[in-house]
Amino acid sequence: MPSTARYRRRLASERDAAAVYRGIASRRSGDERAVLLALAEAEERHADYWARKLDGDAPASEPLRLGGLRARTLGWLAARIGSLLALALLQRAELRGTYEREPDAPAVMGAEEQVHARVVERLARRQRARVSGGVRAAVFGVNDGLVSNLSLVLGVAGTGQDGGTLLVTGLAGLLAGALSMAAGEYVSVRSQRELLDTALPPLDAEALSALRRGDSTDLALAFRAEGLSPTEAERRAAALLAGASPFAGPPDLALDPAEELADGEDVVGSALSAAGLSFVAFAAGAALPILPFLGLEGNAALLTATVLTAAALFVVGAAAAVLAGGPPLARGGRQLALGLAAAAITYGLGLLFGVAVS
């Protein structure tokens, strides 16, 4: 690729990244907003470098549109679906950076892009911790609806039943499965909340005053029980007894992402919301395998149901992989293979049962 065309592509890519970071930052606050704005400024510095390489052919103020579609798409996703998806896609884009193969890029620029990938990954991980319960319920619900109802319909079809029976069977499976999923998710989230909501109230002023007057070192044990080193536990205990914040100082980068969230932020979610989401997700997935039986008959309906379900399984697996920052093709293929394997086994058992009772 000629140098000028390559420089323009780099310039457009850096401007796109800066625009997306600023767009996401406009919907965030606090430290996350500051980090995203700092990333945008770094990408703008990189854009200025490529603009200067063009010898004035494309000054930084010129709104090049070479890569604008990507920026607009990510901005649209962040505004309407949430910043997690945009951050996950940016994470993959940063990881696919090719500055190590760019002869005209300074070494520091490639190193900074590697740092950006890690910063974006960390921001995305915090977002995942916030929505992990909802994403889990949605993905599990849709996947279970697709696999279980396709397996149910194919299993009954293997016994030789007609299309009307298969449709009624699928509807019954949809309702039973959705209600079961909703009840199970409600109990699961309530149980998780009950397991986590075991914290004792903070020490009152009278107890802290008594500890200050005495020679007790037991307060450090509470911090050590949280996994801190003896030195850090002693420091925090001493700070608390001295009336200062025990959390002053640099953040602990080894903390679990859910523990890095702001105090009081709920990462478990509402049991009723989880139950409702599971019901809707399962029903949506379970509806797909029975839709063809509304207008088709026989093998055409079975084949159409299988193809539609297979496509949906792949899409759900790939979407979950994108949100998790993983490879969409591999995980979509895994979801597809597992779902079709379950359906094939059930259909085979239906055939055997049909032969046995005929």
Residue frames relative to the residue before (quaternion, step in Angstrom):
aa qw qx qy qz dx dy dz
M 1.0000 0.0000 0.0000 0.0000 0.00 0.00 0.00
P 0.4983 -0.6502 0.4723 0.3255 3.64 -0.86 0.89
S 0.6420 -0.5694 0.3554 0.3705 3.53 -1.16 0.71
T 0.6590 0.5260 -0.3280 0.4260 3.60 0.86 -0.91
A 0.6665 0.4894 -0.3079 0.4706 3.58 0.89 -0.89
R 0.6499 0.5162 -0.3196 0.4572 3.57 1.00 -0.79
Y 0.6442 0.5176 -0.3187 0.4643 3.58 0.99 -0.83
R 0.6516 0.5097 -0.3230 0.4597 3.58 0.96 -0.81
R 0.6377 0.5161 -0.3336 0.4644 3.59 1.01 -0.76
R 0.6517 0.5010 -0.3144 0.4748 3.58 0.95 -0.82
L 0.6477 0.5278 -0.3194 0.4471 3.57 0.93 -0.90
A 0.6756 0.4880 -0.2981 0.4654 3.58 0.87 -0.94
S 0.6474 0.5268 -0.3241 0.4452 3.59 0.98 -0.83
E 0.6715 0.4880 -0.3049 0.4668 3.59 0.92 -0.86
R 0.6501 0.5026 -0.3262 0.4673 3.60 0.98 -0.77
D 0.6162 0.5398 -0.3452 0.4581 3.57 1.01 -0.75
A 0.6688 0.5029 -0.3072 0.4533 3.57 0.84 -0.99
A 0.6495 0.5143 -0.3230 0.4575 3.59 0.94 -0.86
A 0.6585 0.5142 -0.3127 0.4519 3.59 0.95 -0.87
V 0.6612 0.4986 -0.3147 0.4638 3.59 0.96 -0.81
Y 0.6407 0.5172 -0.3323 0.4600 3.59 0.94 -0.85
R 0.6691 0.4838 -0.3105 0.4709 3.59 0.92 -0.82
G 0.6339 0.5344 -0.3342 0.4482 3.58 1.04 -0.72
I 0.6647 0.4753 -0.3047 0.4893 3.58 0.96 -0.83
A 0.6348 0.5473 -0.3325 0.4323 3.60 0.98 -0.84
S 0.6173 0.5653 -0.3508 0.4199 3.60 1.06 -0.68
R 0.7271 0.3895 -0.2374 0.5132 3.60 1.23 -0.38
R 0.6459 0.4677 -0.3284 0.5062 3.57 1.27 0.22
S 0.2165 -0.7660 0.5881 0.1431 3.58 -1.26 0.07
G 0.7764 0.3780 -0.2488 0.4386 3.53 -1.35 0.12
D 0.8401 -0.1663 0.1382 0.4976 3.54 -1.15 -0.75
E 0.6271 0.5419 -0.3560 0.4318 3.60 0.96 -0.75
R 0.6363 0.5182 -0.3270 0.4687 3.58 0.97 -0.81
A 0.6629 0.5108 -0.3084 0.4523 3.58 0.91 -0.91
V 0.6547 0.5078 -0.3133 0.4641 3.59 0.97 -0.84
L 0.6662 0.5026 -0.3043 0.4594 3.59 0.91 -0.88
L 0.6484 0.4972 -0.3217 0.4783 3.60 1.00 -0.74
A 0.6312 0.5165 -0.3370 0.4704 3.59 1.05 -0.70
L 0.6227 0.5199 -0.3374 0.4776 3.60 1.04 -0.70
A 0.6394 0.5244 -0.3263 0.4579 3.59 0.98 -0.84
E 0.6573 0.5048 -0.3145 0.4628 3.59 0.95 -0.84
A 0.6326 0.5241 -0.3339 0.4622 3.59 1.03 -0.73
E 0.6611 0.4894 -0.3127 0.4750 3.59 0.95 -0.84
E 0.6333 0.5220 -0.3351 0.4628 3.60 1.06 -0.67
R 0.6025 0.5279 -0.3600 0.4782 3.61 1.09 -0.60
H 0.6468 0.5049 -0.3194 0.4740 3.56 0.98 -0.80
A 0.6366 0.5270 -0.3272 0.4582 3.58 1.01 -0.80
D 0.6314 0.5310 -0.3292 0.4594 3.60 1.00 -0.79
Y 0.6152 0.5494 -0.3472 0.4462 3.57 1.04 -0.76
W 0.7051 0.4456 -0.2768 0.4771 3.61 0.87 -0.93
A 0.5929 0.5475 -0.3698 0.4604 3.59 1.12 -0.54
R 0.6581 0.4933 -0.3106 0.4766 3.60 0.99 -0.79
K 0.6187 0.5456 -0.3458 0.4472 3.59 1.09 -0.67
L 0.6520 0.5146 -0.3162 0.4584 3.57 1.17 -0.50
D 0.4058 -0.7555 0.4420 0.2633 3.61 1.31 0.17
G 0.7550 -0.4057 0.2211 0.4652 3.55 0.94 0.87
D 0.4734 0.6787 -0.4543 0.3300 3.61 1.22 -0.05
A 0.7928 0.0903 -0.0345 0.6018 3.60 1.12 -0.62
P 0.1480 -0.8173 0.5505 0.0846 3.60 0.19 1.19
A 0.6761 -0.5405 0.3252 0.3808 3.54 -1.21 0.60
S 0.6522 0.5319 -0.3235 0.4325 3.59 1.12 -0.55
E 0.5767 0.6008 -0.3836 0.3991 3.60 1.20 -0.33
P 0.3310 -0.7791 0.4944 0.1976 3.65 -0.61 1.04
L 0.1255 -0.8086 0.5728 0.0483 3.58 0.22 1.24
R 0.2581 -0.7903 0.5432 0.1171 3.61 -0.95 0.86
L 0.3075 0.8043 -0.4841 0.1553 3.59 1.23 0.12
G 0.8018 0.1740 -0.1022 0.5625 3.56 0.93 -0.83
G 0.2843 0.8252 -0.4627 0.1553 3.58 1.20 0.30
L 0.5869 0.5942 -0.3834 0.3943 3.62 1.04 -0.64
R 0.6432 0.5237 -0.3242 0.4549 3.58 0.97 -0.84
A 0.6694 0.4945 -0.3053 0.4628 3.57 0.89 -0.91
R 0.6663 0.4940 -0.3148 0.4614 3.58 0.92 -0.85
T 0.6390 0.5282 -0.3309 0.4507 3.58 1.01 -0.77
L 0.6742 0.4823 -0.2975 0.4736 3.57 0.89 -0.92
G 0.6374 0.5222 -0.3266 0.4629 3.57 1.02 -0.76
W 0.6413 0.5175 -0.3171 0.4694 3.58 1.01 -0.82
L 0.6554 0.5091 -0.3124 0.4623 3.58 0.95 -0.86
A 0.6596 0.5111 -0.3130 0.4536 3.58 0.94 -0.89
A 0.6906 0.4929 -0.2866 0.4450 3.59 0.97 -0.85
R 0.8021 0.3348 -0.1518 0.4707 3.60 0.91 -0.86
I 0.7625 0.3253 -0.1925 0.5252 3.59 1.09 -0.58
G 0.6149 -0.5242 0.3673 0.4607 3.57 1.10 -0.62
S 0.5856 -0.6277 0.3921 0.3306 3.52 -1.13 0.64
L 0.5124 0.6592 -0.4334 0.3392 3.63 1.15 -0.39
L 0.6744 0.4906 -0.3099 0.4565 3.59 0.84 -0.94
A 0.6518 0.5027 -0.3222 0.4677 3.60 0.93 -0.83
L 0.6596 0.4963 -0.3148 0.4685 3.60 0.93 -0.83
A 0.6408 0.5248 -0.3341 0.4499 3.59 0.98 -0.80
L 0.6666 0.4815 -0.3009 0.4829 3.60 0.99 -0.81
L 0.6319 0.5167 -0.3307 0.4737 3.59 1.04 -0.73
Q 0.6102 0.5559 -0.3485 0.4440 3.56 1.03 -0.77
R 0.6806 0.4710 -0.2952 0.4772 3.58 0.89 -0.91
A 0.6348 0.5284 -0.3334 0.4547 3.59 1.04 -0.74
E 0.6575 0.5007 -0.3158 0.4662 3.58 0.95 -0.85
L 0.6618 0.5083 -0.3097 0.4558 3.58 1.00 -0.80
R 0.6915 0.4532 -0.2778 0.4892 3.59 1.17 -0.56
G 0.3169 0.7745 -0.4958 0.2323 3.57 1.24 0.22
T 0.2374 -0.8037 0.5376 0.0932 3.55 -0.99 0.87
Y 0.2745 0.7990 -0.5050 0.1769 3.59 1.10 0.52
E 0.5771 0.5737 -0.3985 0.4232 3.59 1.12 -0.39
R 0.7129 0.3904 -0.2530 0.5247 3.61 1.23 -0.37
E 0.5427 0.6050 -0.3983 0.4252 3.58 1.29 0.23
P 0.3264 -0.7982 0.4665 0.1967 3.63 -0.26 1.22
D 0.7372 0.4288 -0.2349 0.4664 3.61 1.08 -0.62
A 0.5635 0.5823 -0.3996 0.4286 3.60 1.23 0.17
P 0.4695 -0.6584 0.4967 0.3151 3.62 -0.89 0.82
A 0.6190 -0.5693 0.3888 0.3762 3.56 -1.13 0.62
V 0.6358 0.5489 -0.3375 0.4249 3.57 1.02 -0.78
M 0.6123 0.5537 -0.3610 0.4338 3.60 1.08 -0.62
G 0.6545 0.4969 -0.3108 0.4776 3.58 0.95 -0.81
A 0.6447 0.5144 -0.3216 0.4651 3.57 1.03 -0.80
E 0.6470 0.5182 -0.3229 0.4568 3.58 1.00 -0.79
E 0.6352 0.5202 -0.3378 0.4603 3.59 1.01 -0.72
Q 0.6201 0.5231 -0.3444 0.4724 3.59 1.08 -0.64
V 0.6332 0.5098 -0.3247 0.4834 3.57 1.05 -0.75
H 0.6206 0.5488 -0.3439 0.4420 3.59 0.98 -0.83
A 0.6335 0.5370 -0.3390 0.4421 3.59 0.95 -0.83
R 0.6794 0.4833 -0.2918 0.4687 3.56 0.99 -0.80
V 0.6237 0.5233 -0.3407 0.4702 3.58 1.06 -0.71
V 0.6695 0.4900 -0.3023 0.4693 3.59 0.89 -0.93
E 0.6246 0.5377 -0.3419 0.4515 3.59 1.00 -0.78
R 0.6666 0.4980 -0.3051 0.4632 3.57 0.97 -0.82
L 0.6382 0.5063 -0.3256 0.4800 3.60 1.00 -0.78
A 0.6571 0.5044 -0.3103 0.4664 3.58 0.96 -0.87
R 0.6344 0.5359 -0.3392 0.4418 3.58 1.02 -0.75
R 0.6361 0.5121 -0.3293 0.4740 3.58 1.04 -0.73
Q 0.6368 0.5102 -0.3276 0.4763 3.58 1.02 -0.75
R 0.6370 0.5290 -0.3333 0.4509 3.60 0.98 -0.80
A 0.6305 0.5340 -0.3413 0.4482 3.57 1.01 -0.78
R 0.6498 0.5308 -0.3165 0.4426 3.58 1.05 -0.75
V 0.8028 0.2851 -0.1282 0.5077 3.59 0.92 -0.88
S 0.3413 0.7871 -0.4772 0.1902 3.59 1.25 0.07
G 0.6488 0.5285 -0.3369 0.4315 3.60 0.95 -0.80
G 0.6873 0.4794 -0.2862 0.4648 3.58 0.89 -0.91
V 0.6536 0.5052 -0.3199 0.4639 3.58 0.94 -0.84
R 0.6386 0.5260 -0.3298 0.4547 3.56 0.96 -0.83
A 0.6718 0.4973 -0.3023 0.4582 3.59 0.87 -0.95
A 0.6743 0.4990 -0.3040 0.4515 3.59 0.93 -0.88
V 0.6899 0.4739 -0.2883 0.4651 3.59 0.80 -1.01
F 0.6744 0.4880 -0.3014 0.4651 3.56 0.87 -0.93
G 0.6574 0.5249 -0.3159 0.4387 3.59 0.96 -0.85
V 0.6821 0.4747 -0.2931 0.4728 3.58 0.83 -0.99
N 0.6734 0.5009 -0.3077 0.4482 3.58 0.84 -0.94
D 0.6696 0.4936 -0.3065 0.4627 3.57 0.92 -0.87
G 0.6371 0.5262 -0.3312 0.4555 3.58 1.03 -0.77
L 0.6592 0.5109 -0.3097 0.4567 3.56 0.92 -0.89
V 0.7327 0.4448 -0.2540 0.4481 3.57 0.69 -1.12
S 0.7104 0.4738 -0.2919 0.4308 3.59 0.74 -1.02
N 0.7151 0.4400 -0.2950 0.4560 3.62 0.84 -0.81
L 0.6085 0.5146 -0.3701 0.4775 3.60 1.05 -0.60
S 0.6492 0.5104 -0.3179 0.4657 3.58 0.96 -0.85
L 0.6447 0.5208 -0.3247 0.4558 3.57 0.97 -0.85
V 0.6856 0.4845 -0.2907 0.4590 3.58 0.83 -0.99
L 0.6828 0.4748 -0.2969 0.4692 3.60 0.90 -0.87
G 0.6307 0.5363 -0.3413 0.4452 3.55 1.02 -0.73
V 0.6758 0.4607 -0.2908 0.4965 3.58 0.96 -0.84
A 0.6178 0.5432 -0.3472 0.4502 3.59 1.06 -0.71
G 0.6196 0.5649 -0.3404 0.4256 3.56 1.09 -0.71
T 0.6560 0.5020 -0.3188 0.4648 3.59 1.16 -0.44
G 0.5873 -0.6291 0.3430 0.3765 3.58 1.31 0.01
Q 0.3894 0.7320 -0.4851 0.2780 3.60 1.16 0.38
D 0.5295 -0.6461 0.4508 0.3146 3.56 -1.22 0.55
G 0.7318 -0.4639 0.2905 0.4060 3.56 -1.34 0.23
G 0.6270 0.5412 -0.3443 0.4422 3.59 1.03 -0.74
T 0.6508 0.5065 -0.3073 0.4749 3.57 0.97 -0.83
L 0.6492 0.5164 -0.3195 0.4580 3.58 1.00 -0.82
L 0.6420 0.5234 -0.3273 0.4547 3.58 1.01 -0.78
V 0.6659 0.4819 -0.3024 0.4826 3.58 0.91 -0.91
T 0.6289 0.5338 -0.3325 0.4571 3.59 1.00 -0.77
G 0.6689 0.5026 -0.2974 0.4600 3.56 0.95 -0.89
L 0.6443 0.5103 -0.3241 0.4685 3.60 1.00 -0.80
A 0.6463 0.5066 -0.3223 0.4710 3.57 0.97 -0.81
G 0.6502 0.5118 -0.3138 0.4656 3.58 1.00 -0.81
L 0.6185 0.5466 -0.3387 0.4517 3.58 1.07 -0.76
L 0.7113 0.4539 -0.2697 0.4641 3.58 0.75 -1.02
A 0.6758 0.4914 -0.3053 0.4566 3.58 0.84 -0.92
G 0.6877 0.4880 -0.2873 0.4542 3.56 0.90 -0.92
A 0.6584 0.5114 -0.3202 0.4500 3.59 0.93 -0.85
L 0.6635 0.4879 -0.3079 0.4764 3.58 0.95 -0.84
S 0.6474 0.5150 -0.3180 0.4632 3.56 1.00 -0.80
M 0.6463 0.5145 -0.3158 0.4668 3.58 0.99 -0.85
A 0.6563 0.5131 -0.3176 0.4528 3.59 0.92 -0.89
A 0.6699 0.4881 -0.3043 0.4695 3.58 0.90 -0.88
G 0.6642 0.5113 -0.3049 0.4523 3.57 0.94 -0.87
E 0.6630 0.4956 -0.3101 0.4676 3.58 0.97 -0.85
Y 0.6208 0.5395 -0.3458 0.4516 3.58 1.01 -0.78
V 0.6807 0.4757 -0.2895 0.4760 3.58 0.86 -0.96
S 0.6405 0.5441 -0.3251 0.4337 3.58 0.99 -0.85
V 0.6998 0.4576 -0.2798 0.4719 3.58 0.84 -0.98
R 0.6357 0.5163 -0.3402 0.4621 3.59 0.97 -0.77
S 0.6538 0.5081 -0.3147 0.4641 3.57 0.98 -0.81
Q 0.6410 0.5161 -0.3251 0.4659 3.57 1.00 -0.82
R 0.6594 0.5044 -0.3149 0.4599 3.57 0.92 -0.86
E 0.6602 0.5055 -0.3109 0.4603 3.57 0.97 -0.83
L 0.6329 0.5193 -0.3333 0.4676 3.58 1.10 -0.63
L 0.7280 0.4404 -0.2401 0.4674 3.58 0.99 -0.87
D 0.6908 0.4773 -0.2871 0.4610 3.58 1.05 -0.69
T 0.3769 0.7235 -0.4917 0.3047 3.56 0.65 1.14
A 0.4080 0.7338 -0.4674 0.2768 3.58 1.25 0.13
L 0.4216 -0.6857 0.5376 0.2512 3.52 -1.07 0.83
P 0.5811 -0.5611 0.4302 0.4029 3.61 -1.14 0.39
P 0.6020 -0.5702 0.4011 0.3893 3.64 -1.12 0.53
L 0.6327 -0.5260 0.4102 0.3933 3.52 -1.26 0.48
D 0.3943 -0.7179 0.5154 0.2521 3.57 -0.90 0.84
A 0.7121 -0.4721 0.3135 0.4143 3.54 -1.30 0.31
E 0.6391 0.5416 -0.3361 0.4304 3.57 1.02 -0.75
A 0.6632 0.4948 -0.3077 0.4697 3.58 1.00 -0.84
L 0.6462 0.5059 -0.3269 0.4687 3.60 0.97 -0.79
S 0.6378 0.5281 -0.3323 0.4516 3.57 0.98 -0.78
A 0.6530 0.5072 -0.3134 0.4669 3.57 0.99 -0.83
L 0.6446 0.5158 -0.3229 0.4627 3.59 1.02 -0.78
R 0.6379 0.5282 -0.3316 0.4519 3.58 1.02 -0.74
R 0.6834 0.4832 -0.2891 0.4646 3.58 1.01 -0.77
G 0.7047 0.4647 -0.2704 0.4630 3.57 1.08 -0.59
D 0.5089 -0.6244 0.4968 0.3231 3.52 -1.32 -0.31
S 0.3159 0.7900 -0.4733 0.2283 3.56 1.16 0.63
T 0.1618 -0.7653 0.6151 0.0985 3.54 -1.10 0.78
D 0.3760 0.7668 -0.4590 0.2449 3.58 1.27 0.20
L 0.5558 0.6273 -0.4047 0.3657 3.60 1.12 -0.56
A 0.6169 0.5575 -0.3492 0.4320 3.59 1.07 -0.69
L 0.5812 0.5944 -0.3813 0.4044 3.57 1.15 -0.57
A 0.6049 0.5628 -0.3601 0.4331 3.59 1.07 -0.67
F 0.6822 0.4627 -0.2875 0.4878 3.57 1.01 -0.80
R 0.6261 0.5251 -0.3457 0.4612 3.59 1.05 -0.68
A 0.6248 0.5450 -0.3409 0.4431 3.59 1.08 -0.68
E 0.6375 0.5122 -0.3244 0.4754 3.59 1.25 -0.38
G 0.6403 -0.5566 0.3179 0.4233 3.56 1.30 0.00
L 0.4863 0.6640 -0.4446 0.3536 3.60 1.23 0.08
S 0.5709 -0.5764 0.4585 0.3628 3.51 -1.25 0.50
P 0.6535 -0.5161 0.3576 0.4227 3.64 -1.15 0.43
T 0.6536 0.5197 -0.3257 0.4435 3.60 0.96 -0.83
E 0.6893 0.4643 -0.2874 0.4761 3.58 0.86 -0.93
A 0.6208 0.5396 -0.3452 0.4519 3.59 1.05 -0.73
E 0.6536 0.5009 -0.3132 0.4730 3.58 0.96 -0.84
R 0.6430 0.5276 -0.3331 0.4441 3.60 0.97 -0.81
R 0.6897 0.4745 -0.2914 0.4628 3.56 0.87 -0.90
A 0.6341 0.5213 -0.3379 0.4605 3.58 1.00 -0.75
A 0.6578 0.5057 -0.3108 0.4637 3.57 0.96 -0.87
A 0.6487 0.5148 -0.3229 0.4582 3.58 0.99 -0.79
L 0.6523 0.5128 -0.3187 0.4583 3.58 0.99 -0.79
L 0.6755 0.4832 -0.2940 0.4730 3.56 0.97 -0.83
A 0.6682 0.4863 -0.2990 0.4771 3.57 1.16 -0.57
G 0.5613 -0.6287 0.3772 0.3840 3.58 1.26 -0.08
A 0.5713 0.5768 -0.3885 0.4357 3.61 1.27 0.10
S 0.6229 -0.5251 0.4134 0.4067 3.54 -1.31 0.13
P 0.3797 -0.7396 0.5014 0.2397 3.62 -0.74 0.94
F 0.6792 0.4987 -0.2848 0.4569 3.59 1.24 -0.25
A 0.3701 0.7202 -0.5073 0.2949 3.59 1.20 0.35
G 0.6368 0.5220 -0.3923 0.4101 3.56 -1.14 0.54
P 0.7272 -0.4341 0.2924 0.4442 3.57 -1.29 0.04
P 0.5393 -0.6291 0.4417 0.3438 3.60 -1.07 0.66
D 0.4533 -0.6610 0.5292 0.2786 3.52 -1.22 0.59
L 0.2749 -0.8123 0.4949 0.1402 3.57 -0.29 1.27
A 0.6089 0.5659 -0.3637 0.4203 3.60 1.22 -0.12
L 0.4555 0.7046 -0.4486 0.3078 3.59 1.25 -0.07
D 0.5651 -0.5660 0.4799 0.3606 3.50 -1.26 0.52
P 0.5877 -0.6091 0.3753 0.3780 3.65 -0.93 0.76
A 0.6354 0.5246 -0.3544 0.4420 3.59 1.00 -0.66
E 0.6605 0.5042 -0.3120 0.4607 3.60 1.12 -0.61
E 0.6176 0.5614 -0.3525 0.4233 3.59 1.20 -0.35
L 0.5275 0.6466 -0.4189 0.3580 3.59 1.22 -0.27
A 0.6606 -0.5184 0.3620 0.4047 3.51 -1.23 0.48
D 0.6125 -0.5621 0.4085 0.3769 3.54 -1.14 0.71
G 0.8031 0.2750 -0.2123 0.4841 3.55 -0.94 0.90
E 0.5392 0.6147 -0.4291 0.3838 3.63 1.16 -0.11
D 0.3658 -0.7633 0.5035 0.1734 3.53 -0.78 1.10
V 0.0900 -0.8089 0.5803 0.0302 3.57 -0.65 1.13
V 0.5797 0.5735 -0.3835 0.4336 3.60 1.26 0.00
G 0.3202 -0.7719 0.4884 0.2514 3.56 0.96 -0.87
S 0.6187 -0.5536 0.4234 0.3626 3.50 -1.37 0.16
A 0.4973 -0.6610 0.4754 0.2996 3.56 -0.98 0.87
L 0.6542 0.5096 -0.3184 0.4592 3.59 0.99 -0.79
S 0.6445 0.5119 -0.3221 0.4678 3.59 1.00 -0.82
A 0.6542 0.5080 -0.3151 0.4634 3.57 0.95 -0.87
A 0.6471 0.5151 -0.3221 0.4607 3.58 0.99 -0.81
G 0.6654 0.5017 -0.3060 0.4603 3.58 0.93 -0.87
L 0.6528 0.5121 -0.3095 0.4645 3.56 0.98 -0.87
S 0.6488 0.5150 -0.3191 0.4605 3.58 0.97 -0.83
F 0.6314 0.5345 -0.3336 0.4522 3.59 0.99 -0.84
V 0.6971 0.4707 -0.2768 0.4646 3.56 0.81 -1.03
A 0.6656 0.5113 -0.3122 0.4451 3.59 0.91 -0.92
F 0.6660 0.4868 -0.3158 0.4688 3.59 0.90 -0.88
A 0.6553 0.5191 -0.3203 0.4456 3.59 0.90 -0.92
A 0.6474 0.5147 -0.3248 0.4587 3.60 0.98 -0.82
G 0.6805 0.4757 -0.2946 0.4730 3.57 0.94 -0.82
A 0.6967 0.4844 -0.2808 0.4485 3.56 0.92 -0.90
A 0.5976 0.5802 -0.3677 0.4135 3.60 1.15 -0.48
L 0.6114 0.6097 -0.3574 0.3559 3.57 1.01 -0.78
P 0.7025 0.4666 -0.3143 0.4359 3.67 0.76 -0.80
I 0.7229 0.4294 -0.2712 0.4685 3.64 1.12 -0.40
L 0.4597 0.6977 -0.4472 0.3191 3.61 1.21 -0.16
P 0.6573 0.5227 -0.3516 0.4136 3.67 0.81 -0.79
F 0.6399 0.5527 -0.3363 0.4147 3.62 1.11 -0.57
L 0.5351 0.6120 -0.4091 0.4144 3.56 1.30 -0.04
G 0.8220 0.1884 -0.0866 0.5303 3.59 1.14 -0.54
L 0.7238 0.3791 -0.2299 0.5287 3.59 1.25 -0.19
E 0.2640 -0.7543 0.5823 0.1496 3.54 -1.32 0.33
G 0.8584 0.2440 -0.1284 0.4325 3.50 -1.36 0.29
N 0.8454 -0.1585 0.1305 0.4931 3.50 -1.14 -0.82
A 0.5836 0.5781 -0.3799 0.4253 3.62 1.10 -0.58
A 0.6624 0.4898 -0.3029 0.4791 3.57 0.97 -0.85
L 0.6580 0.5106 -0.3149 0.4551 3.59 0.93 -0.87
L 0.6723 0.4940 -0.3024 0.4611 3.57 0.91 -0.91
T 0.6541 0.5101 -0.3134 0.4624 3.59 0.94 -0.86
A 0.6432 0.5194 -0.3211 0.4620 3.58 0.97 -0.85
T 0.6635 0.5065 -0.3075 0.4569 3.56 0.96 -0.84
V 0.6648 0.5029 -0.3053 0.4604 3.60 0.92 -0.89
L 0.6585 0.5047 -0.3120 0.4630 3.61 0.90 -0.92
T 0.6748 0.4882 -0.2986 0.4660 3.57 0.90 -0.89
A 0.6324 0.5317 -0.3359 0.4522 3.58 0.98 -0.79
A 0.6557 0.5036 -0.3137 0.4669 3.58 0.93 -0.87
A 0.6662 0.4985 -0.3056 0.4629 3.59 0.94 -0.87
L 0.6230 0.5370 -0.3455 0.4518 3.61 0.98 -0.74
F 0.6616 0.4985 -0.3112 0.4657 3.57 0.92 -0.88
V 0.6619 0.5091 -0.3130 0.4523 3.60 0.90 -0.90
V 0.6565 0.5057 -0.3188 0.4601 3.60 0.91 -0.87
G 0.6708 0.4939 -0.3055 0.4613 3.59 0.90 -0.86
A 0.6622 0.4985 -0.3056 0.4687 3.57 0.97 -0.85
A 0.6516 0.5147 -0.3218 0.4548 3.60 0.95 -0.83
A 0.6470 0.5045 -0.3201 0.4737 3.57 0.96 -0.82
A 0.6397 0.5235 -0.3275 0.4577 3.58 1.04 -0.74
V 0.6344 0.5251 -0.3349 0.4579 3.60 0.96 -0.80
L 0.6651 0.4975 -0.3065 0.4650 3.60 0.90 -0.88
A 0.7079 0.4388 -0.2536 0.4920 3.57 1.10 -0.69
G 0.4998 -0.6689 0.4220 0.3531 3.59 1.24 -0.11
G 0.5322 0.6423 -0.3983 0.3816 3.57 1.24 0.38
P 0.6726 -0.4891 0.3605 0.4224 3.60 -1.29 -0.03
P 0.3678 -0.7779 0.4569 0.2253 3.63 -0.40 1.13
L 0.6508 0.5277 -0.3405 0.4267 3.61 0.92 -0.78
A 0.6772 0.4940 -0.3004 0.4550 3.58 0.86 -0.93
R 0.7264 0.4292 -0.2634 0.4678 3.59 0.82 -0.92
G 0.6022 0.5263 -0.3642 0.4772 3.57 1.11 -0.53
G 0.6506 0.5103 -0.3095 0.4696 3.57 1.02 -0.80
R 0.6299 0.5297 -0.3376 0.4568 3.57 1.03 -0.73
Q 0.6492 0.5129 -0.3111 0.4676 3.56 0.95 -0.88
L 0.6482 0.5246 -0.3079 0.4581 3.56 0.98 -0.88
A 0.6826 0.4997 -0.2968 0.4430 3.57 0.85 -0.99
L 0.6673 0.4980 -0.3125 0.4572 3.59 0.90 -0.86
G 0.6705 0.5097 -0.3056 0.4441 3.59 0.92 -0.89
L 0.6945 0.4645 -0.2831 0.4709 3.56 0.88 -0.92
A 0.6033 0.5503 -0.3623 0.4495 3.59 1.09 -0.61
A 0.6530 0.5049 -0.3144 0.4688 3.58 0.96 -0.88
A 0.6652 0.5032 -0.3050 0.4596 3.59 0.94 -0.89
A 0.6578 0.5161 -0.3146 0.4495 3.59 0.95 -0.85
I 0.6449 0.5132 -0.3246 0.4640 3.58 0.97 -0.82
T 0.6648 0.4992 -0.3090 0.4619 3.58 0.93 -0.88
Y 0.6398 0.5154 -0.3282 0.4662 3.59 0.97 -0.79
G 0.6495 0.5141 -0.3180 0.4613 3.59 0.97 -0.80
L 0.6498 0.4978 -0.3201 0.4770 3.56 0.99 -0.78
G 0.6212 0.5379 -0.3417 0.4560 3.59 1.08 -0.74
L 0.6349 0.5274 -0.3291 0.4588 3.57 1.00 -0.80
L 0.6630 0.5048 -0.3026 0.4627 3.57 0.95 -0.92
F 0.6642 0.4987 -0.3075 0.4643 3.56 0.98 -0.87
G 0.6389 0.5331 -0.3289 0.4465 3.56 0.99 -0.81
V 0.6547 0.4960 -0.3109 0.4783 3.57 1.00 -0.82
A 0.6672 0.5372 -0.3072 0.4147 3.58 0.95 -0.87
V 0.7587 0.3747 -0.2108 0.4895 3.59 1.01 -0.79
S 0.5493 0.6265 -0.4034 0.3781 3.62 1.25 -0.14
